[in-house]
Amino acid sequence: MEEPTIAPRQRPSVSIVIPTLNEAANVEPLVRQVAENAPADAEIIIVDDGSDDGTVDRVRSLAEEHAVRLMQRDNPTLGLSGAVIAGARAARGEVLIVMDADLSHPPADIPSLLTPLLDGRADMVIGSRYVRGGTTPGWPLFRRILSRAAAGVAYPLTGVHDSMCGFFAIRRVRLLELTPRATGFKIAFEAIVNGGRTFRVLEVPIAFRDRVRGTSKMNTRVALLFSTRWLLAATRILMRRHRRPSASDSHR
């Protein structure tokens, strides 16, 4: 009598979530590069927050050739993080890749982010500028200083060198669990802080390039919003540690 064969465990499905706002010049090369580097059955979700430069029309035309889904948020709330959460809720994949639309995040590194997550070596994998091998080619000195300072300020709360980078892989259920009310630009930072000490984060090096086309959304308001979120996160952690009973208390 033949032994019954056991089917191999099916590989989790993947969704790539990409928020857009006036990225008509970037969306076509981005989708093509993502399609070349993502798993063949992956879906690409473009979450648009009211573009008026033709981005939406270009995404619709790309959907004729690629597995692209368009979500339009007519009343965008909670900034870039709100767009990511909207895409995560609509995603069909068990695993998410989140990335920017301006080609600063290299689609060629999608497999490097997916593999450790699928192998069970991490709960989140981040494309990092600030681990060995990571670079920021073409950045002016002032931007390097500001970015390094922000990452350095966040490190005591996260233990991660580049929690500011928005290029990461995570299981869909985990992201929605950790960031139900995330706001602003830095959703990875909030997920790591809310994940606590048992949340395993792996950083893989990437070359983070400055955008060639379009206009950056980073401004003083965004920087102020992040500062506020950082202070709130710091307060939460300090309160959590203050409430944690000490060893001497447990023996009383």
N, C-alpha and C positions, 0 to 999 in steps of 0.2 A: 504494500500500500504506500502510495506516494505521500511524502510529507507536504502539508498545505503550505503554499507560498504566502509570505507576508509582504504586502505591498509597502514600498518605501514611503516614509512620511512625506506628504506633499509639501513642497516649498511654499512658505507664506506668500500671499499676493502682495504686490507693492503699488503704492500710489505716490506720485511726486506732486507735492503741493507748491504752487508758485504764485504768490501775490503779485498783481501788476497795477500800476498807475502810470499811464502814458509811457508805455514801453514799446511802441509800434516799431521802432528801429531795431529792437533787440529780440522781440518775441520769436520771429521766424528762425534766426540762427540758433537761438536757445533751444527751441523745441526739437530741431533737427539733431542737435548735439546730445540732448537728453535721450532721444529715441535711440541713438547709436550706442549709448553707454548703459542704459537701464535694462533690466530684464525684458525679454521680448513681450511678455504679457502685462507689463506695467501700464498703468494709466497715468496720464498727465492732467492735473487739475489746475486750470488757470482761474484764479479768484481775482476778478477785476473790481476795483473800487471807484469806478466812474471815469474811466479814461475818455478823453475827447480828441485824441490824436489819431484814431483809426486802429488802435490796438485790438478792439473787439472784432472788427471786420477781419483782421489778419488771423486772429485765433480761429474764427469760424472757417476760414479757408483752409487752415492747417488741419482742422478736424476731418477734412475729407481724405487726408492722406495718413494721419497719425491718430493714435488713441488719445485724443485730447478732449477734455470736457471743459466747458466754459461756465463759470458761475459769476453772475453779476450782482454785486451788492449795491442796490439802489440807495440805501441809507447806511453807508459804512459807519461802523462804530468800533471803538477799542483799537484803532490804528492797525498797524501791520499784524500784530498778534491776533486781533479780531478776524482778519482775513485768513490767517493760518488755521485758527480754530474752526471757522466756517468750512474751509476746505477739508479739514480732518473729519468733521461730522458728516460730510457728504461722501467721503472716500469709501471705496469698496475694498481697498487693500487692508491687510492686517498690519503691514509695516509702512511707515511714512518716511519719505525723504522730503525735507523742507529746504528750499533754496530761494535766492533772490533772482529777479528777472533780468538784471543788468549785466549778466555774464561775468560778474566778479567771482562767483563760485564756479569752479571748473567741473562741468558735467563728467569729464573723464575720470573723476575721483568718486563717482557714485558707487562703483563696486567696492572701493576701499572702505566706504562707510557702511555698506550693507553686510559685508562678510562677517565682521566681528559680532554684529547684532544677531544675525541668523545662526551663527555658531554658538550663541549663548554666552559670549565672553563679556558682554556689556548690556546695560539697559538703555544707554544712549551713546551714540558715536558722533563726535563733533569733528568737522573739518577745521583744523586749527592753524592759525597763523604763527602761533608762539610756542610750538614745540619744535624739537630738532627736525630740520628739514622744511619747516613752514616758512613762507616768505610773503612779502607785500611789494612786489616789483612795481616801480613807477610811482610809488606814493611820495608826496612831498614830506619834508622833515616834520612840519607842524602836525600833519595828520598822523604820522608815526608816533609822535610824542603823545598826542591826545588819546589815540587808540590804546597804546601801551598803558597809559595812566588809568584808563577806564577798566582795562583787564586786570591791572594790579589792584585796584580798589575792590574789584569783585572777588579776587582770589581768596581772601580770608573767609568769605561766605560760601564758596563753592569748592575750593580745592582744585579748580580747573584753570588752566592757563589762558583759555580763550572762550569763556562763557558768553562773550559778546557776539561771537560769530553766529550768523543765522543759517548755516549750512550744516544740517544734522540729520541723523536717522534715529527713529524711535518707533516702538510699537504704538499703533493708533490708540488703543485703549489706555495705554499708560499716559500718553500726552493729554488726552481728554480728562483723565483722572487728576493729573497734577496741575493743570492750568485752566480750570473752568472759567476763571475771571481775569485772565491775563490781559494786560493793556500795553500799548506802546510798541517798541521795536524789538525788545530783547526777550523773546519767549523762551529761548533755551536757558537763559539765566534764571528765569522764574521756575522753570521745570526742575532745574538742578537744586535750587534752594528748597523748593517744596518737597523734593524727593528725599531729602534727609541723608543721613550718613550711610545708609544701606544701598543707596542709589548708585549704581556702577556707571561711571562715565569714562569712556576711552576717547582720547584725542589722536587723530591721524593728521599728518602734515599736509597742507595744501598751499598752492600759490594763489593768494587772494589778490586779484588784479583790480585796478581802478576801472570804473566804467569808461567805455570809449564813446558811447552814444547816449543821449538823453541827459536828464538833470537829476542830481542826487536829491533825495527827500530828507536828508539829514539837515537839521537846523537847530537854532537855539531852543525852540520849544521842545523838540525831541530830546535834546540833552537835559533840559530841566525835568522832563517827565521821567527819564531814566534815573536821574538823581533822586527824585521822590520815591520811585519804586525801590531803589537800593536802600534808602533809609528805612522804608517799611519792612523790607526783607531783613535788614539788620536787627530791627526792633523785634520782629517775630522770633528770630533765632536766639537773641539774648533772653527773651521771655521764656522760651522753651527750655533753655539751659538753666535758667533760674528756678523753674518749676521742677526740674529733674532732681529726685531725692539723692542725697549723698550716701556713700557707703555707711557712714556712722549713723545716719538717720534710719537706715534699714535694720540696724541691730537694736534699735531702742524698743 
